[in-house]
Amino acid sequence: MKFRCHIVLLQDTVDPSGTFDGISKILLVCGAIIGIIGAGVIFYNWSHGKRDIERDVALWFGGLLLLLMAQTFFRTMFGL
């Protein structure tokens, strides 16, 4: 009986905002890596004569914007 009550007490002390902060930092790091790789690919295509890169730039920028907006959306949605 005491063991079961102890587990319930441990579950009540979990802080969801700490978990979300960790996930938020992971999303920002992933966004930075994707941004650097995407910028390199776009620069490579542009320097090798591909003149129609507007679509690539729009997709790259939209993906990064989606990551930032998802972070803000979840923070607002769950009230963290």
Secondary structure, DSSP 4 states (H G I P E B T S, - for coil): -HHHHHHHHHHHT--HHHHHHHHHHHHHHHHHHHHHHHHHHHHHHHHTT----HHHHHHHHHHHHHHHHHHHHHHHHTT-
